[in-house]
Each structure stands twice: as structure tokens, then as C-alpha cells.
Amino acid sequence: MEDIIEYFQCDKCKGKDFKKIYNFSMRFRKVNFSDNLVYDKIVEEIYQCTNCLKRFSAKDIEKGLQEIKRIRKGLSKGV
């Protein structure tokens, strides 16, 4: 059996090349028992289509790959 490769594609331009962009932030919260702030460091990975510059989250990409898998499994059942 031969390999079949399907790529996640940008839903705007059908491009398959992406670059990773990072956002760095901190989230601050007050806690009830103290005047001190509690904070979390947050790093977001965003993927940008190199053709049209549309941005996707890692969750968007994973959903797209799961959809490709679902469609491909459906096609293989019909063989």
C-alpha cells in the first residue's frame, strides 16, 4: 500500500506553509487572603499562513488534522 499525505491547509487561501509566532504575557490575580498578586506566565503559540497571513491557534490546527483523519477513515471504509 502506498502512503497518502494530506496537509492542513489555510481555509482562506489553501496554503500549507505556516510560521510559528509566540505571544508572551502574564496574568495577574488578587487573592482573598492577601494584598499580594498571584501571576501566571502565559506563552501562546500562533501559526501564521505564509501566503495570506491568516493566523491559527494550535487548537485550530489540531481540529483541522482530526477532520482530515475523520474524512480519510471514512474513505477507507468504502474501499
Order of alpha helices (4+ residues) and beta strands (2+ residues): beta-beta-beta-alpha
